[in-house]
Amino acid sequence: MDFDQLETFLEVARLSSFSRAAERRFRTQPAISSQIRALEEEVGAKLLDRSGGKVAITAAGKVFQKYAEDTLEGRRVVLIALAEMHRIPRGEIVVAANEGTCLHILPEVFAEFKRQYPNVGVGIKRLEHNKILEAIVENSCDFGVVSMPVNDKRLTVVPIHRDELVVITPPDHPLAGREKATVAEVVEYPLLLPKVGRTRDALEELFHERRLKPTVSMELDSSELMKRFVAVSVGVGFIPRSNVVEDLQAKALAAVTLADASIQRELALVFRKDKALSRAALAFIDIAVKLKTAVVRAGTSLRCVRSLPFALRFSQEVISRHAELDRFVSGRDLSRAEQHAVKEEGFSPCETGSPRSKSPACPAADNPF
């Protein structure tokens, strides 16, 4: 049994398909089947049920799946810890976010992170809100960027960005020349709305409160599709202002602020409270908080964000915490095993005091947002 077999098993179990797992792992399907067969022979149990035309995980497979995930996560943590004993951040961080966030909020964060840590890989998963939270809880990604609120007590929530929804129209639309329009005026035109999600829920609630019955021209699952259909006059849409900055500059679209309503969107960086944070992961938090909160503070059209002091304080705390550990380790004659233990104790930003302290105080623990 080796790590490669475990990774193959988890991929087949996740996708419920040998052929799709082969594509993802750049192998032939017979090679994937051979790995699974050898694994089942070694453990003496059938892990995957191939009958009925679909691959399903067996009861034994579910038990094995948990151990496989823990083994691979343990391997990842060990490799990172050993590399960081020599202060060389390596490995990979995986970030999950929706399409609009990946395209318009995170690029500069990723660029700055890669500039500072070129040896650390960055993986991006494009998922929707609920799937992002599931991926974080299941430990298949390190961070997620989602809209608030997030009420899962297992997660740390660090606000990083805030903007508002605006109405987008084609440049030649009757509303295009106006700075503001009421909700009632907007719904006189066919609307393009997201199929599901926080934005759709907020809009439906707004329409219900105003007793408005809009004509929905299309329901879309992509903010980029919405922009393209608005541009060719299929309808008007609601979208975060940060998602249309380039389109407005190119005069491909026009944006109109709602005169009698304000739908705010606040994004947060989310990760498991019990997750071991590597030096690179701590740096990613610091970069995201500093870059994105700086953008919000500079925005003249946005209200003051009450969560900014917390976000900046959190960033400063995790960085100063790691600096404290560096001083603790370098100032003592410790063996490598002892250094590793100290580093492991210090990786959690939810601990304060000396490196060997286990005080539970954590500024993010109660998630006051």
C-alpha positions in Angstrom: 0.0 0.0 0.0 1.4 3.4 -0.9 0.2 7.1 -1.0 -0.5 6.9 -4.7 -3.0 4.1 -4.2 -4.7 6.0 -1.4 -5.0 9.1 -3.6 -6.4 7.0 -6.4 -9.0 5.3 -4.1 -10.2 8.6 -2.7 -10.5 10.1 -6.3 -12.6 7.1 -7.5 -14.7 7.3 -4.3 -15.3 11.0 -4.7 -16.2 10.9 -8.4 -18.0 7.5 -8.3 -16.3 6.7 -11.6 -13.1 4.9 -12.7 -13.0 6.7 -16.0 -13.3 10.2 -14.6 -10.7 9.3 -11.9 -8.3 8.1 -14.6 -8.7 11.5 -16.4 -8.1 13.5 -13.2 -5.0 11.4 -12.4 -3.7 11.3 -15.9 -3.8 7.5 -16.0 -5.5 4.9 -18.1 -8.6 3.3 -16.7 -7.0 -0.2 -16.5 -4.2 1.3 -14.5 -6.7 2.8 -12.0 -8.6 -0.5 -11.8 -5.3 -2.4 -11.2 -4.4 0.0 -8.3 -7.8 -0.5 -6.7 -7.7 -4.3 -7.1 -4.3 -4.5 -5.5 -5.5 -2.3 -2.6 -8.5 -4.5 -2.0 -6.4 -7.6 -2.1 -4.0 -6.1 0.5 -6.7 -5.0 2.9 -8.8 -8.2 2.3 -12.1 -6.3 1.8 -14.1 -5.0 -1.1 -13.9 -1.2 -1.0 -15.9 -0.3 -4.1 -19.0 -1.9 -5.5 -18.8 -1.9 -9.3 -22.2 -3.6 -10.0 -25.2 -1.8 -11.4 -23.3 0.3 -13.8 -22.2 2.8 -11.2 -19.3 2.8 -8.7 -20.4 3.0 -5.1 -18.4 2.9 -1.9 -19.0 -0.1 0.4 -19.3 -0.1 4.1 -15.7 -1.3 4.4 -14.8 1.4 1.9 -16.3 4.1 4.1 -14.2 3.0 7.0 -11.1 2.8 4.9 -11.8 6.2 3.3 -11.5 7.9 6.7 -8.2 6.3 7.4 -6.9 7.1 3.9 -7.9 10.8 4.3 -6.2 11.0 7.7 -3.0 9.3 6.4 -2.7 11.7 3.5 -3.4 14.7 5.7 -0.8 13.5 8.1 1.8 13.1 5.3 1.0 16.7 4.2 1.4 18.1 7.7 4.7 16.2 8.3 6.2 17.4 5.0 5.3 21.0 5.7 6.5 20.8 9.3 9.9 19.4 8.3 10.3 22.0 5.5 9.4 24.8 7.9 12.0 23.7 10.4 14.4 25.1 7.8 12.1 28.1 7.2 11.4 27.2 3.6 7.7 27.4 2.9 6.7 24.6 0.5 3.7 22.4 -0.3 0.4 23.7 -1.5 -2.5 25.7 -0.3 -6.0 25.1 -1.9 -8.6 27.9 -1.9 -12.2 27.5 -2.8 -14.4 30.4 -4.1 -17.2 31.1 -6.5 -16.6 32.3 -10.1 -16.9 36.0 -9.4 -14.6 36.0 -6.4 -12.0 34.0 -8.3 -12.1 36.4 -11.2 -12.4 39.8 -9.5 -11.5 39.6 -5.8 -8.6 37.1 -5.4 -6.2 37.5 -8.4 -4.1 40.3 -6.8 -4.0 38.2 -3.5 -2.7 35.2 -5.4 -0.2 37.3 -7.4 1.3 38.9 -4.2 1.4 35.5 -2.5 3.2 33.9 -5.4 5.6 36.8 -5.5 6.5 36.2 -1.8 6.3 32.4 -1.9 7.1 31.2 -5.4 7.8 27.6 -4.1 4.3 27.2 -2.6 1.7 25.8 -5.0 -1.7 27.4 -5.2 -4.8 25.3 -6.1 -8.2 27.0 -6.8 -11.5 25.2 -6.6 -14.5 27.0 -8.2 -17.5 26.1 -6.0 -20.7 27.6 -4.7 -21.3 28.8 -1.1 -22.5 25.5 0.4 -20.0 23.4 -1.4 -17.2 25.6 -0.3 -18.2 25.2 3.4 -18.5 21.4 2.9 -15.0 21.3 1.3 -13.5 23.2 4.2 -15.2 20.9 6.8 -14.1 17.8 4.9 -10.5 19.2 4.7 -10.4 19.0 0.9 -9.3 22.7 0.8 -7.4 25.0 3.1 -9.4 28.1 2.8 -12.7 29.3 1.4 -13.9 32.8 0.5 -17.6 33.1 1.0 -20.3 35.7 1.6 -21.3 36.3 5.2 -22.8 35.4 7.6 -21.2 32.0 8.2 -22.7 30.3 11.3 -20.7 27.1 11.5 -19.0 27.1 14.9 -16.2 24.8 13.6 -14.9 27.5 11.3 -12.9 30.7 11.8 -14.3 33.6 9.9 -12.0 36.5 8.9 -13.8 39.3 6.9 -11.7 40.6 4.0 -14.0 42.5 1.6 -17.2 44.4 1.3 -19.1 46.0 -1.5 -22.7 46.5 -2.7 -25.0 45.3 -5.4 -25.6 47.6 -8.3 -27.9 47.4 -11.3 -26.1 46.8 -14.6 -27.6 47.7 -18.0 -26.4 48.0 -21.6 -24.8 51.5 -22.3 -27.8 52.5 -24.4 -30.4 51.5 -21.9 -32.9 54.1 -20.6 -31.5 53.7 -17.0 -27.9 53.9 -18.2 -27.6 57.7 -18.0 -28.9 57.9 -14.5 -26.8 57.8 -11.3 -29.6 56.2 -9.2 -32.9 54.4 -9.8 -35.6 53.0 -7.4 -36.2 49.3 -7.1 -39.7 49.8 -8.6 -38.2 51.6 -11.7 -35.7 48.7 -12.2 -38.3 46.0 -12.1 -40.2 47.6 -15.0 -37.6 46.0 -17.2 -36.9 42.2 -17.7 -34.5 41.0 -15.1 -31.6 38.5 -15.2 -31.2 36.9 -11.8 -28.9 34.3 -10.3 -30.5 30.8 -10.1 -29.7 30.3 -6.4 -27.6 31.8 -3.7 -27.4 34.7 -1.2 -27.9 37.3 -3.8 -31.0 35.7 -5.1 -32.4 35.3 -1.6 -31.8 38.9 -0.8 -33.4 40.1 -4.0 -36.5 37.9 -3.5 -36.9 39.2 0.0 -36.6 42.8 -1.3 -39.2 42.2 -4.0 -41.5 40.6 -1.5 -41.2 43.5 1.0 -42.0 46.0 -1.8 -44.8 43.8 -3.2 -43.2 43.9 -6.6 -43.6 41.2 -9.2 -40.7 41.4 -11.6 -40.5 39.8 -15.0 -37.6 37.3 -14.9 -36.1 37.0 -18.4 -33.4 34.5 -17.5 -32.0 32.7 -14.4 -28.2 32.2 -14.7 -25.6 30.4 -12.6 -22.7 32.6 -13.7 -22.0 36.3 -13.1 -19.9 36.4 -16.3 -22.8 35.0 -18.3 -25.1 37.6 -16.7 -22.8 40.4 -17.8 -22.6 39.1 -21.4 -26.4 38.8 -21.7 -27.0 42.2 -20.2 -24.5 43.7 -22.7 -26.7 42.3 -25.6 -29.9 43.8 -24.0 -31.5 40.5 -22.8 -32.4 42.3 -19.6 -30.9 44.2 -16.6 -29.2 42.5 -13.7 -27.9 42.9 -10.1 -24.3 42.2 -9.5 -21.5 43.2 -6.9 -19.8 46.5 -8.0 -16.4 44.9 -7.8 -17.4 42.4 -10.5 -18.0 45.0 -13.1 -15.1 47.5 -12.6 -13.4 46.6 -15.9 -16.6 46.4 -17.8 -17.5 50.0 -16.7 -14.1 51.3 -17.6 -14.4 49.7 -21.1 -18.0 51.2 -21.4 -19.3 47.7 -22.1 -21.9 48.1 -19.3 -23.4 50.9 -17.2 -24.0 50.7 -13.5 -26.9 52.3 -11.6 -27.0 52.6 -7.8 -30.3 51.7 -6.1 -31.8 54.9 -4.7 -34.2 53.3 -2.1 -32.4 50.1 -1.1 -28.9 48.9 -0.2 -27.8 45.3 -0.6 -24.4 44.8 0.9 -22.1 41.8 0.3 -19.4 41.0 2.8 -16.8 38.3 2.0 -14.8 36.4 4.5 -11.8 34.1 4.5 -12.9 30.9 6.2 -11.0 27.9 7.5 -11.3 25.2 10.2 -10.5 26.3 13.7 -8.6 23.1 14.4 -6.5 23.2 11.2 -2.8 23.2 11.5 -1.7 26.4 9.8 1.6 26.3 8.0 3.8 29.4 7.6 2.6 29.8 4.1 -1.0 29.5 5.2 -0.5 32.2 7.8 1.1 34.4 5.1 -1.9 33.9 2.8 -4.2 35.1 5.6 -2.0 38.1 6.2 -1.8 39.1 2.5 -5.5 38.6 1.9 -6.5 40.7 4.9 -4.1 43.5 4.2 -4.7 43.8 0.5 -8.5 43.5 0.5 -9.2 45.5 3.6 -7.0 48.3 2.2 -9.2 48.3 -1.0 -12.3 48.6 1.1 -10.9 51.5 3.2 -10.0 53.3 0.0 -13.4 53.0 -1.5 -15.3 56.3 -1.2 -18.7 54.8 -2.1 -18.8 52.3 0.7 -19.8 52.7 4.3 -17.3 52.1 7.1 -16.7 48.4 7.7 -17.0 47.5 11.4 -15.2 44.2 10.9 -12.0 45.8 9.5 -10.4 46.4 13.0 -10.9 42.7 13.8 -9.5 41.5 10.5 -6.4 43.6 10.8 -6.0 42.6 14.5 -6.3 38.9 13.6 -3.7 39.3 10.8 -1.3 41.0 13.2 -1.9 38.4 15.9 -1.1 35.3 13.7 2.0 36.9 12.3 3.3 38.1 15.7 2.5 34.7 17.1 4.7 33.0 14.5 7.5 35.5 15.2 7.2 34.7 18.9 7.7 31.0 18.0 10.8 31.8 15.9 12.3 33.7 18.8 11.4 30.9 21.2 13.0 28.2 19.1 16.1 30.1 18.0 16.8 31.2 21.6 17.0 27.7 23.0 19.1 24.6 22.5 16.4 22.3 21.4 16.5 19.0 19.4 14.8 18.9 16.1 12.0 16.8 17.6 11.5 19.4 20.3 11.5 22.2 17.7 8.9 20.3 15.7 6.7 19.9 18.8 6.9 23.6 19.6 6.1 24.6 16.0 3.2 22.3 16.0 1.8 23.7 19.3 2.2 27.2 17.9 0.5 26.8 14.5 -3.0 27.5 15.8 -3.8 31.2 15.8 -6.4 30.5 18.5 -3.7 30.1 21.2 -2.0 32.9 23.1 0.7 33.3 25.7 3.9 31.4 25.7 4.5 28.7 23.0 3.7 25.9 25.4 0.6 27.7 26.7 -2.8 26.2 26.0 -4.9 29.2 26.7 -8.1 29.0 24.5 -8.4 32.8 24.0 -8.9 33.5 20.4 -10.2 36.8 18.8 -12.1 34.8 16.1 -13.5 32.1 18.3 -16.9 33.7 19.0 -17.3 35.0 15.5 -19.1 38.2 16.4 -20.2 38.9 12.9 
